[in-house]
Amino acid sequence: MSASKITALENRVAELEKRLTDMEKHLADLAVTGVLNKVETIINDNEKLNNKAKAKRGPTAWSLFLKHVTSEMKAANPDGKLKLPEISAEAKKRKDSGGYDEAHWKDMLSKLPSA
């Protein structure tokens, strides 16, 4: 390598080192003014919001009807394994044929103890 290329590389390294030093000073200034503390607080608050306890939803009239259909299907075939698509198809078939009385299942829902 020629001497001029080495000198150019050394100058570039010196320039980058100076920029790094300036950045470190600027970062220290930000910490002193509290900007980093504010950012850290925002991050912590966001983590707390994302980690809050999830509440399970209560049953609906339709879910009670699905449980009823499931229990009848199990009674009809106690040894068979039921799959959700089968249960859903049977419930939909009953609903379409008029076997789902929403008022009745809402009344049953209102009789359940509150959580």
C-alpha distance (Angstrom), angle and dihedral (degrees) to the residues before:
residue distance angle dihedral
M1 . . .
S2 3.75 . .
A3 3.78 122.8 .
S4 3.81 92.2 -115.8
K5 3.84 92.0 55.5
I6 3.80 91.0 49.1
T7 3.79 90.7 49.3
A8 3.83 90.6 49.2
L9 3.81 90.8 50.5
E10 3.79 91.9 47.6
N11 3.82 90.0 50.2
R12 3.83 90.6 50.0
V13 3.82 91.7 49.5
A14 3.81 90.4 49.5
E15 3.82 90.4 49.7
L16 3.83 91.8 50.2
E17 3.80 91.6 47.8
K18 3.81 89.7 52.6
R19 3.82 91.5 49.5
L20 3.81 90.3 49.6
T21 3.80 90.8 50.6
D22 3.82 90.2 49.3
M23 3.81 90.5 50.4
E24 3.79 91.8 50.2
K25 3.81 90.3 51.0
H26 3.80 91.1 48.9
L27 3.82 90.5 49.8
A28 3.79 90.0 50.8
D29 3.82 89.7 50.5
L30 3.80 90.5 52.1
A31 3.79 90.6 51.5
V32 3.78 90.7 50.4
T33 3.79 92.4 51.8
G34 3.78 90.7 50.5
V35 3.79 98.6 -115.5
L36 3.78 92.2 125.1
N37 3.79 90.1 48.2
K38 3.79 90.1 53.7
V39 3.79 91.8 48.8
E40 3.79 90.2 48.5
T41 3.82 90.2 50.6
I42 3.80 91.2 50.8
I43 3.79 91.1 50.1
N44 3.81 91.8 48.8
D45 3.81 91.8 48.2
N46 3.79 90.3 50.1
E47 3.81 91.0 50.6
K48 3.81 90.2 51.0
L49 3.81 90.4 51.7
N50 3.79 91.7 50.1
N51 3.81 93.1 46.4
K52 3.80 97.8 51.1
A53 3.78 117.0 128.6
K54 3.76 114.2 -88.9
A55 3.80 115.0 -132.5
K56 3.78 118.3 -141.1
R57 3.77 114.4 -124.1
G58 3.74 118.6 -118.6
P59 3.78 124.0 -117.1
T60 3.79 123.5 -79.5
A61 3.77 130.8 -146.4
W62 3.81 88.9 -102.8
S63 3.81 93.4 50.3
L64 3.82 90.0 51.7
F65 3.80 88.7 51.6
L66 3.82 89.6 49.8
K67 3.82 89.9 52.4
H68 3.79 89.3 50.3
V69 3.82 91.9 50.3
T70 3.81 90.0 46.5
S71 3.79 92.7 52.0
E72 3.81 91.1 49.8
M73 3.80 91.4 48.7
K74 3.82 90.7 49.7
A75 3.79 90.8 49.2
A76 3.81 90.1 51.9
N77 3.81 92.9 48.8
P78 3.83 110.5 18.2
D79 3.82 95.2 170.3
G80 3.82 97.0 46.7
K81 3.78 124.2 92.3
L82 3.77 114.0 -121.8
K83 3.76 121.5 -143.9
L84 3.78 124.2 -154.2
P85 3.83 94.3 -120.2
E86 3.82 89.6 54.8
I87 3.79 92.1 49.8
S88 3.81 92.1 46.0
A89 3.81 91.9 48.4
E90 3.80 91.5 50.5
A91 3.83 92.0 47.5
K92 3.81 91.3 48.5
K93 3.80 90.8 48.4
R94 3.82 90.0 51.8
K95 3.80 91.6 46.8
D96 3.80 92.0 50.0
S97 3.79 91.0 49.7
G98 3.82 91.8 51.0
G99 3.80 97.9 -100.5
Y100 3.80 94.5 124.1
D101 3.79 113.4 80.2
E102 3.78 104.5 -173.4
A103 3.81 93.8 -167.3
H104 3.81 90.4 55.9
W105 3.81 93.6 49.9
K106 3.80 92.4 45.5
D107 3.81 87.8 52.5
M108 3.82 89.3 50.6
L109 3.80 88.6 49.2
S110 3.79 92.1 52.6
K111 3.82 89.4 54.3
L112 3.81 92.6 57.7
P113 3.80 115.6 101.0
S114 3.80 113.2 -103.4
A115 3.78 116.9 -111.0
